[in-house]
Structures are given as C-alpha cells and as structure tokens.
C-alpha cells in the first residue's frame, strides 16, 4: 500500500525553516506530539548537523532557548530528555555560549537546568554537562554560579545552583556505583565546579559550602590508582577542583580544614598530569619543602616546564592541552615552591633545585612584558601584560636569589655577569615604579634589584645563563634591547656647548679648556 501524504510529511527530515512550527507544537501540544517536535529540534543540531548549531542560536531568527528550557519542566521523560540533549549540543560552539549563559534567555536556560538537577531527575547529569559546556566561557562563570530564582542572597537560597550542587555532592553515596545516574551526576557536577572555581570570587563562595570537603572525600574514597585516572573521571575533576580552590585565600582554608594536603600529597609521586596538579595544589596549601618527593626536583621540573609551555602556547602530549592551565597558576606555584625552599632550613641547596635558568628567564620575561605594556600603552598593546603572574614572578626571583646569585667556583670577574646584573636590576627597579603593583611586589622588586646590582663584581653563572635566555626571548619577539640598559653614559659636548655642567663656567676662570 502506498504511504499516505501525512506519513511522507512525518518522515521528511526537518530543516531550519521548520523551527517556528516545531516550537509552536512544543509549547502548545503535550505528550507525544510535543516530544516529537522536540526530537526534530534535537535532530537539527545532532552530531550529523553541527553546521546548524550556531545559526539556531545566534542568527536571531529562532527564539528556541526559552521553549527548550520550558520543556525541561515537563513531567514527560521523553520531552525533557530530548530538550536536554538539544541544549547540550547547542551549548558546544563558543559563539552560542555567550548567548545561552549571558543573553536574555540565560535565566530560563540556567534555571531550567538547575531545576532538573534539584529534582534529581535521570537527566541531571546531562544538565550538569550542559552547564559545564557553558562555563568554558570564563565570562559566564559568575552568572552561572550565582543563579538564583529569588532576590535575596543566593547563598541563603536552597534552590540556587550553588546550593543545589552542594546538595547533590553531599547526598551522594560514599562510593556511588560506577555508571549509575547518581555517580554520573556527581561526576559531571564536579566537572562544572572545576570550571566555576577558576575565579577568585567564585572560589570564595564555593569555600563557604561543603563542596571542598566533598571533593577531598572523593579522592580519599577512590580505589583507583592515580596513574589510572582517566580524563574527566570523578577523581580527575575532584583534583582539579582542589587545585583551583587552593589558589585563592577565600577557599584555601576550607581545603586545609578538610585535610586536603594529607590526602593529595601521595599523588605527587605519580608524576604526569595528576602529579603536576597535586604538586601545585600542595604548594598553594603551604606544604613544607620536605613534602615534595625527591628533594623537590620533580616539582621544579614539572612546574618550570608548565610555565614554558604556557608562554610558548603549547601543551604536553598525552597530559594537557594549551589553555588548560593559566600562567598565573603556574607562576604562583613556582612562587610558593620557592617560598617553601627558602624557608626549609637549607636555603641554598633547595633554592638551587628551583633556580633553573629557563624558569628564571621566563620570570624575567613576564616582568619585562608588563613593563613594556605600560610604557607602550599610548601606542597600543603590543605586549600582553599579566599583572598577577608578574607579582608571583618577582616574588619567586626574590626568594631564589641565594641560588641565582651564587658565585662561580673559583670566584672570578665576568663582563657578562656585570652586564646582566646592571640590566636586570634596572628592570626590577622599573617594575617597582609601576603603578598598580602591590606593596609586597614592589618590596620584592626593590630588594632583588639592590642585591642583583651589588652582585656584579664577580661571575654569577646562573644569572648569566638566565639573562642570556631572557635576551633570546626578547630578540625573538622583536622587543627593544636597550629598554633596561643603564642610561648613565655622561654628556657629550663640543665647542658650542653645553658647558653649564662644568663648575668653572661663569666663574671668570680661564682654567677650563675643551680639547
């Protein structure tokens, strides 16, 4: 029997032109008809139709975010599930994230996703993934974390996203069954929190909840060796949350109270990505130098390598991609490691472990970049400043001076060291004079500048090599090479002057002669 016309219409693949009619059906119908329309919206942005995702959200032709968000409130599992799938796919393109997380429909989208998580529906994990996708846009993380339906303090609102995520984590079983809806919800909630904890303000808010203790407990309860943790596993996400929270004073104390250092300290010995994360987190949490394995050598190597990779805009094969870590995270870890080494009771030996010339040179580069950015501000930003990294870099240099300024054996004169000391001290003084730097950073810069300037009378091998590498950085980027050279060169004169710098001018004496 030949198919009926309406069967042909139903079998016809949807197109973007069908969206207005599909949205009408989604909103005005219920049950199977509404779910069927939602399914067609999902099909328009599925893996085979990625090209449709940006036009569906950003073209301005289709107001589909609010209708999809409303579908999340349906009691029908099919419609709700399909709406979650569609929103997930639409949340992937970078262009869409801003519209979905910060645009006019953002409250509907974030609110609908939060409601599903709160009600512990089977799609909770999909909603966490969708919110995590949106939170990769760093401009959105404040708006997402602070979501609340009420007008009061969202920390007091049990229905706010922050409190809903806290409840999800605190109510999960100690060891949720792998692959269950509950375990997937907790896992992706931790992935979302990892992104939300990247800003200092958000971290402080998360620190006022039970979330820090929950992620520490996730690591403690794991029976899988860190070497076998996969990317995006519960343990991987939980350690990332600890790392991000440990950076900021407002959330650091909550981790210390939860015993985070003792839990993550053994992970440092694993090396690779998890070992790097644990190392930096322990540094942020003021672990003693003796806590770092093998005399701190692996910590020094991995953190200095990370700093270099970030500056060179590359990742590390099989471990992390470029962009996963910020330069201010790596430089802060380097600073905190240098403080631990300095305060270890064996200052010279332990600071030598960290005073790797490439890392010292990179710290100098960070400082000179921000100085050049300030000097060239009126002409446009040729150099990208990073004020936090600069503050951490200058403190690290100050901490590591015993090793950086160690004399050669046997002691000898060195023109290279004299030049390096002069140029680096000039640069440190220039940084100390910048407006906007903290008083502690200025103090570190001035202290280091004085010590470096006074060290030019003999050879300093580490300083020489670091200065040479810093010079290579600047040459490669076409930076001015005379920016930090001493300007105290004297004054050239001829018969026509200027002569007024001479004490005998206008004195009536004929004793001054120009030759």
DRENLUM-375288 format. One record per residue (C-alpha): residue number from 0; residue in three letters; x, y, z. Coordinates in steps of 0.5 Angstrom, whole numbers. Layout:
N
<pado NUM; ala; <X; Y; Z>>
...
//
This chain:
515
<pado 0; unk; <0; 0; 0>>
<pado 1; unk; <3; 7; -2>>
<pado 2; unk; <5; 11; 4>>
<pado 3; unk; <0; 17; 6>>
<pado 4; unk; <2; 24; 5>>
<pado 5; unk; <2; 26; 12>>
<pado 6; unk; <6; 20; 13>>
<pado 7; unk; <11; 23; 8>>
<pado 8; unk; <11; 29; 12>>
<pado 9; unk; <13; 26; 18>>
<pado 10; unk; <18; 22; 15>>
<pado 11; unk; <21; 28; 12>>
<pado 12; unk; <28; 30; 15>>
<pado 13; unk; <27; 37; 19>>
<pado 14; unk; <30; 44; 16>>
<pado 15; unk; <32; 50; 20>>
<pado 16; unk; <25; 53; 16>>
<pado 17; unk; <21; 48; 20>>
<pado 18; unk; <23; 51; 27>>
<pado 19; unk; <18; 56; 28>>
<pado 20; unk; <12; 51; 27>>
<pado 21; unk; <16; 46; 31>>
<pado 22; unk; <17; 51; 37>>
<pado 23; unk; <9; 52; 37>>
<pado 24; unk; <8; 45; 37>>
<pado 25; unk; <13; 44; 43>>
<pado 26; unk; <9; 50; 47>>
<pado 27; unk; <2; 49; 45>>
<pado 28; unk; <2; 41; 45>>
<pado 29; unk; <3; 36; 50>>
<pado 30; unk; <5; 29; 51>>
<pado 31; unk; <8; 25; 44>>
<pado 32; unk; <7; 31; 40>>
<pado 33; unk; <11; 36; 44>>
<pado 34; unk; <16; 31; 45>>
<pado 35; unk; <16; 29; 37>>
<pado 36; unk; <17; 36; 36>>
<pado 37; unk; <23; 37; 41>>
<pado 38; unk; <26; 31; 38>>
<pado 39; unk; <26; 34; 31>>
<pado 40; unk; <30; 40; 34>>
<pado 41; unk; <35; 36; 37>>
<pado 42; unk; <36; 32; 30>>
<pado 43; unk; <37; 39; 27>>
<pado 44; unk; <43; 40; 32>>
<pado 45; unk; <46; 33; 33>>
<pado 46; unk; <53; 31; 31>>
<pado 47; unk; <51; 30; 24>>
<pado 48; unk; <48; 37; 23>>
<pado 49; unk; <54; 41; 27>>
<pado 50; unk; <53; 47; 22>>
<pado 51; unk; <46; 48; 24>>
<pado 52; unk; <48; 50; 32>>
<pado 53; unk; <51; 57; 31>>
<pado 54; unk; <45; 59; 26>>
<pado 55; unk; <40; 56; 31>>
<pado 56; unk; <42; 60; 37>>
<pado 57; unk; <46; 66; 34>>
<pado 58; unk; <42; 68; 28>>
<pado 59; unk; <37; 72; 31>>
<pado 60; unk; <31; 68; 27>>
<pado 61; unk; <29; 63; 32>>
<pado 62; unk; <27; 64; 39>>
<pado 63; unk; <28; 57; 42>>
<pado 64; unk; <32; 57; 48>>
<pado 65; unk; <26; 59; 53>>
<pado 66; unk; <22; 54; 49>>
<pado 67; unk; <27; 49; 50>>
<pado 68; unk; <28; 51; 58>>
<pado 69; unk; <21; 50; 59>>
<pado 70; unk; <21; 43; 56>>
<pado 71; unk; <26; 42; 62>>
<pado 72; unk; <20; 42; 67>>
<pado 73; unk; <16; 37; 63>>
<pado 74; unk; <14; 31; 67>>
<pado 75; unk; <14; 27; 61>>
<pado 76; unk; <21; 24; 61>>
<pado 77; unk; <22; 24; 53>>
<pado 78; unk; <21; 31; 52>>
<pado 79; unk; <25; 33; 58>>
<pado 80; unk; <31; 28; 56>>
<pado 81; unk; <31; 31; 48>>
<pado 82; unk; <31; 38; 51>>
<pado 83; unk; <37; 36; 55>>
<pado 84; unk; <40; 33; 49>>
<pado 85; unk; <39; 39; 45>>
<pado 86; unk; <41; 44; 50>>
<pado 87; unk; <48; 40; 51>>
<pado 88; unk; <49; 40; 43>>
<pado 89; unk; <47; 48; 42>>
<pado 90; unk; <52; 49; 48>>
<pado 91; unk; <58; 47; 45>>
<pado 92; unk; <60; 52; 40>>
<pado 93; unk; <64; 58; 43>>
<pado 94; unk; <59; 63; 40>>
<pado 95; unk; <53; 60; 43>>
<pado 96; unk; <56; 60; 50>>
<pado 97; unk; <55; 68; 51>>
<pado 98; unk; <48; 68; 48>>
<pado 99; unk; <46; 62; 53>>
<pado 100; unk; <50; 64; 59>>
<pado 101; unk; <49; 71; 59>>
<pado 102; unk; <44; 73; 54>>
<pado 103; unk; <36; 75; 55>>
<pado 104; unk; <34; 67; 56>>
<pado 105; unk; <40; 66; 60>>
<pado 106; unk; <36; 66; 67>>
<pado 107; unk; <31; 61; 63>>
<pado 108; unk; <36; 56; 61>>
<pado 109; unk; <40; 56; 67>>
<pado 110; unk; <34; 56; 72>>
<pado 111; unk; <31; 50; 68>>
<pado 112; unk; <38; 46; 68>>
<pado 113; unk; <38; 48; 76>>
<pado 114; unk; <31; 45; 77>>
<pado 115; unk; <32; 38; 74>>
<pado 116; unk; <39; 38; 78>>
<pado 117; unk; <35; 40; 84>>
<pado 118; unk; <29; 35; 83>>
<pado 119; unk; <35; 29; 82>>
<pado 120; unk; <32; 27; 75>>
<pado 121; unk; <35; 22; 71>>
<pado 122; unk; <38; 27; 66>>
<pado 123; unk; <41; 31; 72>>
<pado 124; unk; <48; 29; 69>>
<pado 125; unk; <46; 32; 62>>
<pado 126; unk; <44; 38; 66>>
<pado 127; unk; <51; 39; 69>>
<pado 128; unk; <55; 37; 63>>
<pado 129; unk; <51; 43; 59>>
<pado 130; unk; <52; 48; 65>>
<pado 131; unk; <60; 45; 64>>
<pado 132; unk; <60; 47; 57>>
<pado 133; unk; <57; 54; 58>>
<pado 134; unk; <62; 55; 64>>
<pado 135; unk; <68; 54; 59>>
<pado 136; unk; <67; 61; 57>>
<pado 137; unk; <70; 65; 63>>
<pado 138; unk; <66; 71; 63>>
<pado 139; unk; <60; 67; 64>>
<pado 140; unk; <62; 63; 71>>
<pado 141; unk; <60; 69; 75>>
<pado 142; unk; <53; 69; 72>>
<pado 143; unk; <52; 61; 73>>
<pado 144; unk; <55; 60; 80>>
<pado 145; unk; <50; 66; 83>>
<pado 146; unk; <44; 64; 79>>
<pado 147; unk; <38; 64; 84>>
<pado 148; unk; <31; 65; 83>>
<pado 149; unk; <30; 69; 89>>
<pado 150; unk; <32; 77; 90>>
<pado 151; unk; <36; 75; 97>>
<pado 152; unk; <43; 73; 98>>
<pado 153; unk; <43; 66; 94>>
<pado 154; unk; <48; 63; 99>>
<pado 155; unk; <41; 63; 103>>
<pado 156; unk; <37; 60; 97>>
<pado 157; unk; <37; 53; 98>>
<pado 158; unk; <34; 53; 90>>
<pado 159; unk; <40; 57; 88>>
<pado 160; unk; <45; 53; 83>>
<pado 161; unk; <51; 53; 88>>
<pado 162; unk; <47; 50; 94>>
<pado 163; unk; <44; 45; 89>>
<pado 164; unk; <50; 43; 87>>
<pado 165; unk; <53; 42; 94>>
<pado 166; unk; <46; 38; 96>>
<pado 167; unk; <48; 33; 90>>
<pado 168; unk; <55; 32; 93>>
<pado 169; unk; <53; 32; 100>>
<pado 170; unk; <48; 27; 99>>
<pado 171; unk; <51; 22; 94>>
<pado 172; unk; <53; 15; 97>>
<pado 173; unk; <61; 15; 100>>
<pado 174; unk; <62; 10; 94>>
<pado 175; unk; <57; 11; 88>>
<pado 176; unk; <56; 5; 84>>
<pado 177; unk; <60; 7; 77>>
<pado 178; unk; <56; 9; 71>>
<pado 179; unk; <50; 10; 75>>
<pado 180; unk; <45; 16; 75>>
<pado 181; unk; <48; 18; 81>>
<pado 182; unk; <55; 17; 80>>
<pado 183; unk; <55; 21; 73>>
<pado 184; unk; <51; 27; 76>>
<pado 185; unk; <56; 28; 82>>
<pado 186; unk; <62; 27; 77>>
<pado 187; unk; <60; 32; 72>>
<pado 188; unk; <58; 37; 78>>
<pado 189; unk; <65; 36; 80>>
<pado 190; unk; <67; 38; 72>>
<pado 191; unk; <62; 44; 73>>
<pado 192; unk; <65; 46; 79>>
<pado 193; unk; <72; 46; 77>>
<pado 194; unk; <71; 51; 72>>
<pado 195; unk; <66; 55; 76>>
<pado 196; unk; <72; 55; 81>>
<pado 197; unk; <77; 59; 77>>
<pado 198; unk; <75; 66; 79>>
<pado 199; unk; <77; 68; 86>>
<pado 200; unk; <70; 71; 87>>
<pado 201; unk; <67; 64; 86>>
<pado 202; unk; <72; 60; 90>>
<pado 203; unk; <71; 64; 96>>
<pado 204; unk; <63; 63; 95>>
<pado 205; unk; <65; 55; 94>>
<pado 206; unk; <69; 56; 100>>
<pado 207; unk; <63; 57; 104>>
<pado 208; unk; <60; 51; 103>>
<pado 209; unk; <61; 44; 104>>
<pado 210; unk; <64; 43; 97>>
<pado 211; unk; <71; 43; 99>>
<pado 212; unk; <70; 37; 104>>
<pado 213; unk; <66; 33; 99>>
<pado 214; unk; <72; 34; 93>>
<pado 215; unk; <77; 32; 98>>
<pado 216; unk; <73; 26; 100>>
<pado 217; unk; <72; 24; 93>>
<pado 218; unk; <80; 23; 93>>
<pado 219; unk; <80; 20; 99>>
<pado 220; unk; <75; 14; 98>>
<pado 221; unk; <78; 13; 91>>
<pado 222; unk; <80; 6; 90>>
<pado 223; unk; <83; 7; 83>>
<pado 224; unk; <91; 9; 83>>
<pado 225; unk; <92; 16; 80>>
<pado 226; unk; <96; 13; 75>>
<pado 227; unk; <90; 10; 72>>
<pado 228; unk; <85; 16; 73>>
<pado 229; unk; <82; 18; 66>>
<pado 230; unk; <81; 25; 64>>
<pado 231; unk; <74; 27; 66>>
<pado 232; unk; <74; 22; 71>>
<pado 233; unk; <71; 24; 78>>
<pado 234; unk; <78; 24; 81>>
<pado 235; unk; <81; 28; 76>>
<pado 236; unk; <75; 33; 76>>
<pado 237; unk; <76; 33; 84>>
<pado 238; unk; <83; 34; 84>>
<pado 239; unk; <82; 40; 79>>
<pado 240; unk; <77; 43; 84>>
<pado 241; unk; <82; 42; 90>>
<pado 242; unk; <88; 46; 85>>
<pado 243; unk; <83; 52; 83>>
<pado 244; unk; <80; 53; 90>>
<pado 245; unk; <87; 52; 93>>
<pado 246; unk; <90; 58; 89>>
<pado 247; unk; <85; 63; 93>>
<pado 248; unk; <85; 66; 100>>
<pado 249; unk; <78; 65; 101>>
<pado 250; unk; <77; 58; 99>>
<pado 251; unk; <84; 55; 101>>
<pado 252; unk; <82; 55; 109>>
<pado 253; unk; <76; 50; 107>>
<pado 254; unk; <81; 45; 104>>
<pado 255; unk; <86; 46; 110>>
<pado 256; unk; <80; 44; 115>>
<pado 257; unk; <78; 38; 110>>
<pado 258; unk; <86; 35; 111>>
<pado 259; unk; <87; 36; 103>>
<pado 260; unk; <95; 36; 104>>
<pado 261; unk; <95; 29; 107>>
<pado 262; unk; <90; 27; 102>>
<pado 263; unk; <93; 29; 96>>
<pado 264; unk; <101; 29; 98>>
<pado 265; unk; <102; 22; 96>>
<pado 266; unk; <99; 23; 89>>
<pado 267; unk; <105; 28; 87>>
<pado 268; unk; <110; 22; 87>>
<pado 269; unk; <105; 19; 81>>
<pado 270; unk; <108; 25; 76>>
<pado 271; unk; <105; 26; 70>>
<pado 272; unk; <98; 31; 70>>
<pado 273; unk; <96; 28; 76>>
<pado 274; unk; <102; 29; 80>>
<pado 275; unk; <103; 36; 77>>
<pado 276; unk; <96; 38; 80>>
<pado 277; unk; <98; 35; 86>>
<pado 278; unk; <104; 39; 87>>
<pado 279; unk; <102; 46; 85>>
<pado 280; unk; <96; 45; 90>>
<pado 281; unk; <101; 43; 96>>
<pado 282; unk; <105; 49; 94>>
<pado 283; unk; <99; 53; 94>>
<pado 284; unk; <97; 50; 101>>
<pado 285; unk; <103; 51; 104>>
<pado 286; unk; <106; 44; 104>>
<pado 287; unk; <113; 44; 107>>
<pado 288; unk; <119; 43; 103>>
<pado 289; unk; <120; 36; 105>>
<pado 290; unk; <113; 34; 103>>
<pado 291; unk; <116; 35; 96>>
<pado 292; unk; <119; 28; 93>>
<pado 293; unk; <126; 27; 91>>
<pado 294; unk; <128; 34; 94>>
<pado 295; unk; <123; 38; 90>>
<pado 296; unk; <127; 36; 84>>
<pado 297; unk; <120; 33; 80>>
<pado 298; unk; <116; 39; 83>>
<pado 299; unk; <122; 44; 80>>
<pado 300; unk; <122; 41; 73>>
<pado 301; unk; <114; 40; 72>>
<pado 302; unk; <112; 47; 74>>
<pado 303; unk; <118; 50; 70>>
<pado 304; unk; <116; 46; 64>>
<pado 305; unk; <109; 48; 65>>
<pado 306; unk; <111; 56; 65>>
<pado 307; unk; <115; 55; 59>>
<pado 308; unk; <109; 51; 55>>
<pado 309; unk; <104; 56; 57>>
<pado 310; unk; <109; 62; 55>>
<pado 311; unk; <110; 58; 48>>
<pado 312; unk; <103; 57; 47>>
<pado 313; unk; <103; 49; 47>>
<pado 314; unk; <101; 43; 51>>
<pado 315; unk; <105; 37; 53>>
<pado 316; unk; <103; 31; 49>>
<pado 317; unk; <98; 26; 53>>
<pado 318; unk; <98; 30; 59>>
<pado 319; unk; <95; 37; 58>>
<pado 320; unk; <93; 42; 52>>
<pado 321; unk; <95; 49; 52>>
<pado 322; unk; <90; 53; 55>>
<pado 323; unk; <88; 48; 61>>
<pado 324; unk; <93; 52; 66>>
<pado 325; unk; <94; 59; 66>>
<pado 326; unk; <100; 63; 67>>
<pado 327; unk; <98; 66; 74>>
<pado 328; unk; <97; 59; 76>>
<pado 329; unk; <104; 56; 74>>
<pado 330; unk; <108; 62; 77>>
<pado 331; unk; <104; 62; 83>>
<pado 332; unk; <106; 55; 84>>
<pado 333; unk; <113; 57; 83>>
<pado 334; unk; <113; 63; 88>>
<pado 335; unk; <110; 58; 93>>
<pado 336; unk; <115; 53; 92>>
<pado 337; unk; <121; 58; 92>>
<pado 338; unk; <118; 60; 99>>
<pado 339; unk; <118; 53; 101>>
<pado 340; unk; <125; 52; 99>>
<pado 341; unk; <127; 59; 102>>
<pado 342; unk; <124; 57; 109>>
<pado 343; unk; <127; 50; 109>>
<pado 344; unk; <133; 51; 113>>
<pado 345; unk; <137; 49; 108>>
<pado 346; unk; <136; 55; 104>>
<pado 347; unk; <142; 55; 98>>
<pado 348; unk; <141; 48; 97>>
<pado 349; unk; <134; 48; 96>>
<pado 350; unk; <133; 54; 92>>
<pado 351; unk; <138; 51; 87>>
<pado 352; unk; <133; 46; 86>>
<pado 353; unk; <128; 51; 83>>
<pado 354; unk; <133; 56; 80>>
<pado 355; unk; <133; 53; 73>>
<pado 356; unk; <136; 58; 68>>
<pado 357; unk; <130; 57; 64>>
<pado 358; unk; <125; 59; 69>>
<pado 359; unk; <129; 65; 72>>
<pado 360; unk; <129; 67; 65>>
<pado 361; unk; <122; 66; 64>>
<pado 362; unk; <120; 70; 70>>
<pado 363; unk; <124; 76; 68>>
<pado 364; unk; <120; 76; 61>>
<pado 365; unk; <114; 76; 65>>
<pado 366; unk; <116; 82; 69>>
<pado 367; unk; <119; 86; 63>>
<pado 368; unk; <113; 84; 59>>
<pado 369; unk; <109; 88; 64>>
<pado 370; unk; <113; 94; 64>>
<pado 371; unk; <114; 95; 56>>
<pado 372; unk; <106; 94; 56>>
<pado 373; unk; <106; 100; 61>>
<pado 374; unk; <111; 104; 57>>
<pado 375; unk; <108; 103; 50>>
<pado 376; unk; <100; 104; 53>>
<pado 377; unk; <99; 110; 49>>
<pado 378; unk; <101; 107; 42>>
<pado 379; unk; <97; 100; 43>>
<pado 380; unk; <98; 94; 47>>
<pado 381; unk; <104; 90; 43>>
<pado 382; unk; <106; 86; 49>>
<pado 383; unk; <100; 83; 53>>
<pado 384; unk; <101; 84; 61>>
<pado 385; unk; <99; 79; 66>>
<pado 386; unk; <100; 83; 73>>
<pado 387; unk; <98; 77; 77>>
<pado 388; unk; <104; 73; 74>>
<pado 389; unk; <109; 79; 75>>
<pado 390; unk; <107; 79; 82>>
<pado 391; unk; <109; 72; 83>>
<pado 392; unk; <115; 72; 79>>
<pado 393; unk; <118; 78; 82>>
<pado 394; unk; <117; 74; 89>>
<pado 395; unk; <120; 68; 86>>
<pado 396; unk; <126; 72; 84>>
<pado 397; unk; <127; 75; 91>>
<pado 398; unk; <126; 68; 94>>
<pado 399; unk; <131; 65; 90>>
<pado 400; unk; <137; 70; 90>>
<pado 401; unk; <141; 66; 94>>
<pado 402; unk; <142; 61; 88>>
<pado 403; unk; <141; 66; 83>>
<pado 404; unk; <147; 70; 85>>
<pado 405; unk; <151; 64; 87>>
<pado 406; unk; <159; 66; 86>>
<pado 407; unk; <163; 62; 81>>
<pado 408; unk; <168; 57; 84>>
<pado 409; unk; <173; 59; 84>>
<pado 410; unk; <171; 67; 84>>
<pado 411; unk; <173; 71; 78>>
<pado 412; unk; <171; 77; 74>>
<pado 413; unk; <166; 77; 69>>
<pado 414; unk; <164; 82; 64>>
<pado 415; unk; <157; 78; 62>>
<pado 416; unk; <155; 78; 70>>
<pado 417; unk; <157; 85; 70>>
<pado 418; unk; <152; 87; 65>>
<pado 419; unk; <147; 82; 67>>
<pado 420; unk; <147; 85; 74>>
<pado 421; unk; <146; 92; 71>>
<pado 422; unk; <140; 91; 66>>
<pado 423; unk; <136; 86; 71>>
<pado 424; unk; <137; 91; 77>>
<pado 425; unk; <135; 97; 72>>
<pado 426; unk; <129; 92; 70>>
<pado 427; unk; <127; 91; 77>>
<pado 428; unk; <127; 98; 79>>
<pado 429; unk; <123; 100; 73>>
<pado 430; unk; <118; 94; 75>>
<pado 431; unk; <118; 97; 83>>
<pado 432; unk; <116; 104; 80>>
<pado 433; unk; <110; 101; 76>>
<pado 434; unk; <103; 104; 79>>
<pado 435; unk; <98; 98; 80>>
<pado 436; unk; <103; 93; 83>>
<pado 437; unk; <102; 91; 91>>
<pado 438; unk; <107; 94; 96>>
<pado 439; unk; <109; 87; 97>>
<pado 440; unk; <111; 86; 90>>
<pado 441; unk; <115; 93; 90>>
<pado 442; unk; <118; 91; 96>>
<pado 443; unk; <121; 84; 93>>
<pado 444; unk; <123; 88; 87>>
<pado 445; unk; <127; 93; 90>>
<pado 446; unk; <130; 88; 95>>
<pado 447; unk; <132; 84; 89>>
<pado 448; unk; <134; 90; 85>>
<pado 449; unk; <139; 92; 90>>
<pado 450; unk; <142; 85; 91>>
<pado 451; unk; <143; 84; 84>>
<pado 452; unk; <146; 91; 83>>
<pado 453; unk; <151; 90; 88>>
<pado 454; unk; <153; 83; 85>>
<pado 455; unk; <156; 85; 79>>
<pado 456; unk; <163; 85; 82>>
<pado 457; unk; <164; 77; 80>>
<pado 458; unk; <162; 72; 76>>
<pado 459; unk; <155; 69; 77>>
<pado 460; unk; <154; 63; 73>>
<pado 461; unk; <146; 62; 74>>
<pado 462; unk; <145; 69; 73>>
<pado 463; unk; <149; 70; 67>>
<pado 464; unk; <145; 64; 63>>
<pado 465; unk; <138; 67; 65>>
<pado 466; unk; <140; 73; 63>>
<pado 467; unk; <142; 70; 56>>
<pado 468; unk; <136; 66; 55>>
<pado 469; unk; <132; 73; 57>>
<pado 470; unk; <135; 76; 52>>
<pado 471; unk; <134; 71; 47>>
<pado 472; unk; <126; 71; 49>>
<pado 473; unk; <126; 79; 47>>
<pado 474; unk; <130; 78; 41>>
<pado 475; unk; <125; 73; 38>>
<pado 476; unk; <119; 78; 40>>
<pado 477; unk; <123; 84; 37>>
<pado 478; unk; <123; 88; 43>>
<pado 479; unk; <127; 94; 44>>
<pado 480; unk; <134; 91; 47>>
<pado 481; unk; <136; 98; 50>>
<pado 482; unk; <130; 98; 55>>
<pado 483; unk; <133; 97; 61>>
<pado 484; unk; <141; 99; 60>>
<pado 485; unk; <144; 104; 64>>
<pado 486; unk; <143; 111; 62>>
<pado 487; unk; <148; 114; 66>>
<pado 488; unk; <153; 115; 60>>
<pado 489; unk; <155; 122; 61>>
<pado 490; unk; <154; 128; 57>>
<pado 491; unk; <158; 130; 50>>
<pado 492; unk; <160; 137; 49>>
<pado 493; unk; <163; 141; 43>>
<pado 494; unk; <166; 148; 43>>
<pado 495; unk; <159; 151; 42>>
<pado 496; unk; <156; 147; 49>>
<pado 497; unk; <153; 145; 53>>
<pado 498; unk; <158; 148; 58>>
<pado 499; unk; <154; 149; 64>>
<pado 500; unk; <155; 143; 68>>
<pado 501; unk; <162; 145; 69>>
<pado 502; unk; <164; 148; 76>>
<pado 503; unk; <168; 153; 73>>
<pado 504; unk; <163; 156; 68>>
<pado 505; unk; <161; 164; 69>>
<pado 506; unk; <167; 164; 75>>
<pado 507; unk; <171; 168; 71>>
<pado 508; unk; <177; 163; 71>>
<pado 509; unk; <180; 161; 65>>
<pado 510; unk; <182; 154; 67>>
<pado 511; unk; <177; 150; 63>>
<pado 512; unk; <179; 148; 56>>
<pado 513; unk; <175; 144; 51>>
<pado 514; unk; <180; 139; 47>>
//
